[in-house]
Amino acid sequence: MKTLLFTLFSVLCILNTYGQITESFNSFNGVNEWTSPSQANSGSHAGDLCFNITGTYLANEFYVFQSPIYDFTSYSQVDLLWLQESDVRSGDSFRLYFYDGGWIYYDISNLSGLYSVTVPNTSIAFAFVLVSNGTGNLNGKFSHVEFFNITDPTPLPVELLDFKANLINDGVELEWSTASEYNSDYFSLYRAVDTSNWVKLIDIPAAGFSTSLQEYKYKDESILYNHTYYRLKQTDIDGYKESWCPISVYRRPESFNYYNLLGQEVKESYKGFVIYRGKIQYKGD
């Protein structure tokens, strides 16, 4: 393998929670889609990534089909699976690149069939590249990719749908739901007032194995003012832990000042009827 540096075309971060991404190459250059080369005669052809839509590819070109930016940090392993056909000239090169701190490639010239490789979960982008600086007749030379799958072969313990916190009169109601669970043991709820000093509130048993909607709820009866943060962590039966970004609620501090019946603020030493904590009281000697 050799390394090659070129510019990432996209700054889109795709957060994948399902463990699989499938690109059928029906179109390019849209939101969440791969970019196609600027050279004519390349793009999507009958659902294939194609360098030669109408005839042969061009000589002395550097064709780049590049993916969006991905985040695979939640993957235990990143497996790539694709179906290709390739027949290039002598000296031309068809390559699959992945970006992991630099561009690294596999030479896949003149291969036809179903292929698979495993790349680090720190990879963030991919590209199919045709370098056509060889020699010889271009007639009948081509490279196509029918589809490209990115898969985590180890199922994620939990597919979280949502996690939210709602202020209620006597505390905070926390709710979350999952679309599926695999080998899940329990959820842990944490609370903090500064996003750093987390206190565990409770462990709640998880569903274990489920492919249907599961809903969870917990009431935190503490009355805290200003911002309060909550974090959800899941532990599976094998001890694997997964956590999600914190959420927060804001409760406005109560006013403990005294007001007269005209709504004017008065001192604590004021004698007579006052409004305190929303109630009318009489302050005498």
N, C-alpha and C positions, 0 to 999 in steps of 0.2 A: 504494500500500500504506500502511496505517496500523499503528501499534503499539498494543498493549494489554497491560497487566500483569495476570496472575492467577496464583494459586499453583500450583506443580507438585505434583501429587497423589502422585507416586511417587518413591522414592529408589533404585529398583532400577537397577543399571548392567548393561546387556546388552553383553557383549563379542562382537562378531560377527566371525568369521574367514572366513566363506564368501562375503562380498561381496554377499549378498542376504538380505533379510528379507521374508517374505510374511505378511500378516495377512488372513485370510479372514473375520473377524468372526463366527465361529460362536458365540462366547461372550465375555463381558467379566468384569472384576473378579477374575480369577484371577491366579496367578503368571505373570509375563511377559506379561500381557494388558493391553489398554486398559481404562480405567475408563469406565463409562457414567454418564450424568447421573442425578441423584437424582429428576428429574421422572418421574412415571408415564408409561406409554405409550411409553417409549424403550428401546432395547437391541438385541438381536440378533433379526432376523426373517427366517427362511429364509436365514440366512447373510449377511444384509445389516446394515450399521450403519444403524439406523432410528430416526427421531425420532417416528414415528407408527405404532406397531405395530397398533393397533386404531382406525383412524379418523384424525382430523386431529391435528396438533401443537397445543400449547397457546399461547395468546396471552400476550404480556408475560412471556416467559421467556428465559433465557440458558442454552441447552443446551450442554454441553461433553462430547464424547467425547475423552479424552486418552490418549496413548501412554505406555508406560514411558519411562525415561530410557535413551538409547542413547549409545554411544561410536563415532563415525565417524572418529576421528583417523587410522585406517589406510586410509581410503578416499581414492582420488585424486579422486573426484567422487561426490556424492550425488544420484542421480536418483530422483524420486518418480513413480510411475505408479499411477493409480487409475481405477475405473469408477464413475460416479455418475449419478443422475437427480435433478433438482431442479425444483420448481415452487412458488415461495413467493409470498406476498402482496406487494403494493406496500409498500415500507418495511421489510419483513423482509429479513434478510441471512443467507446461507449462506456460511461462510468456512472456508478451510484455513489454520491457523496453523503456524508453525515457530518454535522458540525458539533464538535465537542472541544471547545477551546481553540479550535482551528479546523480547517476543512480536511477531511480524510476520505479517501475513496476506495471502492472496489472496482476493478476492471471487469466489466461484464460484456465485453465485446464478443459478438458472434455466438452468444448463448441464446437458446430458445427453450422455454419451458417455465415451470414453476420453481421459484427460488426463495430461500429464506436465510437471513442472517440475524444475529443478535448484536445490538449496539448498547453502549452504556446509557443508563437512565439520566445522565447529565447531558445527553445530546439534545439539541434544541431545534434542528432544522435538517432538511434533506434536499437533495437535488439530483435529477437525472441530467447528465451532460453528454453532449456529443461534440468531440473535437475532430474536425474534418480537415486536418492539415496533411493527410497522407497523399498517396499517388494512385493512379489507375483510373479505370472507367467507373463513373458513378451510376451507370444504368443498372437498375434492379437492386441497388443498395438501400438499406432501410434500417430503422430501429423503432419499435413500438413497445409501449407498456399498457396492458389492458386494465390492471387495477393495482393498488398499493394498499396493503393493510398494515397497521401498527397495532400490536397486541401486547397486553400484559398477560402471560399465561397463568399467573397466579391470581385467582379472583380476589378483588378487594373485599375486606370483611364487611364493609357497610357502604351502601350507596345512599348518601344523605340527600334528602330532597330540600329540607329547610331547617333552620334553627332560628327562633325568634324569641324576644322578650317583650312582655306587655306590662305597663304599669297598671296596677289595680289599687284600690283604696288601702288595702291592708298588706301590701307587699308588691311582689313582681311575679307574674306568671310566665314560666318558661315552657316552650313547646318545641318539639322537633319531630320529624317523621323520616322514615326510610322507605325506599322503593324495594330494596332487597338487602338481605343480610346473609353472610356466609361465615359460619364458625364464630359468631359474635357472642361474647360472654356478658359484658355489662358496660353501661355508660357512666361516666363520672362528670359531675357538674362542679365547676369552680367559679369563685367570685373574687373580684378585686376592685379597689377604688383607684388604682394607679397603673394598671396594666402590667405590673411586675410582681407584686406580692399576692399570689393567688392562694385562696383558702378553699379547700374541698368542702362542698356542701353535702353531697350524698353520692352513693353508688346505686344505680338503678339497673336491675337485670334486663338484658337484651333478649331478642327473640331467638337467637341461636342460628337457625336456618329458616329463611323466609324469602319468597319471591313475590309477596303481596305487600300492600301498604301497611306499615306499622306506625302508630302514633304514640308519642310519649308526652307526659306533662308533669311539671313539678312547680310547687308554689314556694317561693322564698318569702317568708313572712317578715324579714328584716326591713325596717323603714330607714333607708339611707338617702341622703340628699346629694345633689349635684350628680355627677356621672358615676354610674356603677357598671362594671364590666362583667360579662359572663363568658366562660369558655366551656366547650363540650369536648370530652375525650372518650374514645371507645377502646376497649381492650377485648381482644378475641381469646378464644379458649387456649391458644398456643402462646399467649402472652404478647402478641403483636399489638402495638398501640398506634392509634391514629387520632389526630386532633384537628380541629377546625378553627378558622379565624374567630377572634372574639367578637361579641356583639355588645351593645351598651344601651342603657336607658338613662334618662335624665329626669330627676325629681327636683322641682324648684324648692329651695329652702323656705320653710314657713316664716312668716313675719310674727315676731313676738312683741311688737310694739303696742302701746296703748293709744286708743283714739277716743275722743269724746263723741257724743251722739251726733255731732255735726260733721264727723269724719276727719276732724283735725287731730294731728298727733299731739299727745300730751306726755308729760313726764310721769315716771312710775309713781311719784309722790302725789299725783293728782287725786283729789277727793271728789267722789260723786260717781255717777254712772259712766262706765267706760266700756269700750269694745275691745276684747282681748281674745285672740285665737278664734275670731269670728262669733264670739258670744258676748252678750251684754252682762256686765257684772257691776256690782256696787262696791266701791272702795271707800270705806269710812275710816274713822280713827281706830 
